[in-house]
Amino acid sequence: MFIDKARMFPNCVFIIGADTLVRILDEKFLPSRKDMMNQLDLFNALIITF
C-alpha cells in the first residue's frame, strides 16, 4: 500500500499518477471509509504531499 511508502519517507513530496491517486482515494481498496480517512490523516501527520 502507498501508506507504507509514506511511512518510510516522511516529510516528502511524491509524484503520483492519476491511477495511484484513485487507489488512494477509492474506498474499495480499504475496508471502510473510516480507514480511508485515517490513512489521509496519517499522510497529513507524516507531512506527505503529492
Secondary structure, DSSP 8 states (H G I E B T S, - for coil): -HHHHHHHS-S-B----HHHHHHHH-GGGSS-HHHHHHHHHHHHHTT-B-
